Amino acid sequence: MTESIKFDLHTHHHRCGHAIGTIEDYVKQAIDYGLHYIGISDHSPHFYSDEDQLYPSIAMAKSEFVSYIEEVLHLKEKYQDKIHVLLGVESDFFPDHIGIYRDQYLLHPFDYIIGSIHYVQDVNIFKRDRWDGLTSREKLIVKEEYYDLIQKSAKSGAFQILGHIDAMKGYYPAFSAIETEAIEKTLKIIGEEDVAIEINTSGKTKDCGGWYPADDILERALFYNVKVTFGSDAHKPERIGDDFELVQKRLKEIGFQEWAYFVKKQRVMTAL
């Protein structure tokens, strides 16, 4: 039996202000762990802002973006005999600013771009107290706005991967129990737009435990022929590939037969 391809497409490093380690630290750790592909995907700058680094503890400065890309490309070459280093970025999706982001990304040789929703109603999805005092109806509206943004991100054509599509449960596990048809509609759209979603194992580090997205969402994703990929969302090198084999096993149990990685924005499907 041929060895399965081991990869991790979602990693961060010190430039974003809330991860530790250099890009090279992640590459070396991935080699030690026996990965075939390591994707570097730090948080995109806030391109829409006049400030160089709008939120220093959230995303890299605009002035750092080119040096980030150059560093990844240098490491791609330096370690080409040991591992495939992929150039990625985790991009915020702001509907009003997608043109600015798209223009920036087209200037560089990205292997893939992860589109993630981190703000709903201008409030960070991981803000612990954002749910305090909301009525059931207000909570439902927030959840449906979240999935509306994910639908728009899928339709934007700017992304190969959609990041952590139920991450709003991170510090509010009750989020998952808010009933809405929006998730079903979202998965249908993602399938039609042929964008991949990641199984992101960083949910285990939050209050919700487990991964993003939950099994019931993955079951419906399979129904709509949504392609899946893997990302640890590592913010320290040791977490690279975290739970890779467990995710592999779970996806097989659900009924998936293959998953994806990306090279030069071309999707490569590989057997689970």
Number of C-alpha atoms within 10 A of each C-alpha: 3 5 7 11 15 19 25 25 32 28 27 28 24 17 23 22 16 15 18 17 14 14 21 18 15 25 26 16 18 26 17 10 13 15 19 16 22 29 27 28 27 27 24 24 27 23 18 16 11 9 11 16 19 17 14 14 13 17 23 25 21 19 11 15 18 12 11 19 18 13 14 22 16 14 19 20 12 12 15 11 8 17 21 20 26 25 29 29 28 26 27 23 22 21 11 8 14 18 14 13 19 15 11 12 18 10 9 12 15 19 20 27 23 26 26 22 23 20 17 18 9 7 10 13 21 16 14 11 9 14 16 8 9 11 10 10 9 12 17 17 13 18 21 20 15 22 24 17 19 25 21 16 24 26 16 16 12 22 23 21 29 25 30 26 24 22 26 26 22 26 21 19 14 11 19 17 8 12 11 14 9 17 22 15 14 21 26 19 19 26 20 14 15 18 21 26 30 24 27 30 26 23 24 15 12 16 12 19 15 16 22 26 22 17 15 9 16 22 15 16 24 17 14 17 16 23 21 22 25 27 27 24 27 24 21 19 22 13 17 26 26 19 18 18 12 10 18 20 13 13 21 14 10 14 12 22 13 16 22 22 27 22 18 12 16 12 18 11 15 14 14 18
